[in-house]
Amino acid sequence: MEEVCFRFGIPPLLPCQATPDVNALIELKSLLDLFPDTPPLLNEAEHVASSTTPEPYKSLLVHEHHMTVTMENYHHSRVEVRVLDRNRDEANYARKILLLKQGTEDVVQFGIVRFNFQYVTEQVKREIMDENIPLGRVLIAHNVLRHIDLNAILRVACGPTLARHFGCPENARTYGRLATIFCNNRPAVDLLEISAPLD
């Protein structure tokens, strides 16, 4: 698939090449628009082929598993969630989060989650909205029938806001993904998950 680059902070979002992947652009923008950041979260994002994603990002992102478990395995540490912002109503819930190594301020992942609660039990809904446990761990603990579809791999340049979260220079390069979690065969969760830059 042809790589496509999106530059942020200059409305409207414009592709840097002639053939944009409209689905990836629309999904990325729809998740970013849930929590507008000034200054911007990303300065640039490119949709790249999974096969060209370099290690260790490929092992971290190119799979159909929960990022909670994958990050814990890679960093040899449990992770905990820190919710930066949220939107909620009776049926839907969205949050902007960081995953940190347990008991530290070391950020390993940034994420935006959009959840449709009609496909899970009230107990799962309550635990997610309590905001104390990473999403993947809640779904695993309750044995929610689920699978994860990987929608796109992104190579990004950190904007000022993401650089501040990660403690890295602005425009540092890292990788992330867009994914959908299906609960009981229904598309319940849309995800943007970005790894902190790795040496």
N, C-alpha and C positions, 0 to 999 in steps of 0.2 A: 504494500500500500504506500502511495506517495506520502512523504512527510508534509505536514502542514504546520505553519507557524502562525500564532496569533499574538499580536502585541497589545498590551493592556495600557490603560491610562489615557488613551487617545480615542474618545468616542467618535463614531461607532467602532466596534472591534473590526479590524480589517485583516484579511489573510495576507501573509507575505508572499504566497505563491498563488498561482492562477487557479488551482483546483482545491477549494477548501473542503474538508470533511464536515459537512453541515451538522450532522448529528452530534459529533464530538463538540463542536463549537457551541451549539445550542445547549447541550447538557452542561458543559463547563460553565457557561455564562449563567444558566439558570441557577446553579448551585452557588456561584459567587454572588449573584444578585440577592440571595437570601440574607447576606450579611455584608453590605457594601463597606469597604475599607477605604479610609483616607488617612494617610497615603495608601496606595494600592497594595494588595496582597502579592500579586504577580506582576512583573514587568513584561514577561514574555512566556508563551507556552507553545510547544510543538507537539503534535500528535505523531508518535513514532511507532514503527513496527515493533511488535513484541520481540521478534527474532534479533533485532539490532540493539536491544536494550543491554547495556554493559552490566557485568557483575560488579558489585553484589546486588545492584538494583533489580536485575532480572530475577534472581532468586527471591527477593523480597516482594516483588510486585506481580510477576507473571505467573499467576496461579489462581485457583478457585477456592481459596481458604480464607479464614478470617485473619485480618492483619494483626489483631491482638496477639494471637498465638505465634504468628510468623515473626513479629517484632520481638517477642519474648525469647524465642529460640535464637534469633540472631544476636541480640544484645545480652544474652545470658542473665536476664533479670525479669522479674514480674514488671508489668507496667500498670500505671494508674491513670485515670482520666481526669483532666481538668477542663471544665466547661467554660468557655470564654463568653458565649452568648447563646441565646435560644429564642425560638419562636414556637408557640404552641396554641392549639385549639382542641376541640373535642376529638377530632379524628386524626389530626396531623401534628407532627412534632419535628422541628429541625434544630440542630445545634452545631456550633462551631467549637472544636475541641483541640486539645493537645494531649498526646500520650507521652508520659514521662516515665523514666526508670523509677521504680518504686522507692520512695523515701528520698528522692533527689530532685534537683531542678533540671536534670538532663532531659531535654525534649528529644524524642525520637521520631515523632510523627505529628503532622497537622492534619486535621480532617474537617469536612463538613458532611453532616448526615441529615437526610430527609426521610422521615419514617411515616408510613401510613399504618395507623394502629388497628385498623379493622381486621387485619390478618393475624393478630396475636391475642393472647388471653389478657384479662385485666391485670393479672399478677405480673406478667412480662411488661406490660405497659407501665405499671407502677414502678417497677425496678429501673426501667430505662429513664423514666422521668425523675426518679430520685437522684440521678446523675452521679452516683457513687461508684459504679462498676462499668468498665468498658462494654460497649454494645455486644461485641462478639462473645464475651464471657457470659453475658446474660442469656443470649440465645442458646449457647452450648449447655449451660447449666439447666435450662428448662427443656432441653432436647426438642427445640422447635424444628420441625421438618423444614429443611432449608437447603438451597444451593446458591452459589454465587456465580454470576456471569461477569466476566471481565470485559468491559466495553472499550477501553482505550488506555494506552500507556502514554504518559505525557512527560516531556523533558521541559523543565521550567527554569526561568531565571527569577530568583527571589526578588520581589518588590520590597520596599522599606518595611512593611508590616510583617511579612513572613521572615525576613532577615532578622528582625528584632526577636520574633518568637524562637528562631533557631540559634540565635547568637552567632550569626555568620555575616559576612559582608553582603551588601546589596549586590544583586546580579549574580550571586553564587549560583551554580547550576546544580540541580538535583532532579529526581524523577518522582512521578506520582502515577495514580491511576484513577479512572472512572469505573465504577462497578455497580451492579445491582444485586441485592440479596432477595431471593424469592423465598417467602415463608409460606408453607403449605401450598406450594405451586403458584403463588401470587406474587407479583413484583411489589414488595413491601418497602424496600429501603434503597435509596439512591445515595451513592458515596463518592466523595472526592477525598483521596488519601495521598498525602505527599510525605515522602521520607525526608528526614533531616539529611543534609549533605553528609556523605561518608567519604573518608579518605581512601 
